[in-house]
């Protein structure tokens, strides 16, 4: 059985919604981004980053499976490169 990565669940960082840019449909340029905060609330997780070419970002994802949601919040650690984080196996 193949292991899933964070990218398999959340998609590529460039596809993540950025709630800090208002209603823009432009996707963030995440080169150089590091994770600054990750949290779960209800059936969602929130991921905040800094250092990307586009500046700070904040993305939310609906993850209905509690075990998967908990695992993602463990893997997506502050100070970790976004690209390193999405390559992690879950």
Buried (B, 14 or more C-beta within 10 A) or exposed (E): EEEEBBBEBBEEBEEBBBEBBEEEEEBBBBEBBBBBEBEBEEEEBBBBBEBBEBBBBBBBBEBEEEEBBEBBBEBBEEEBBBBEBBEBEB
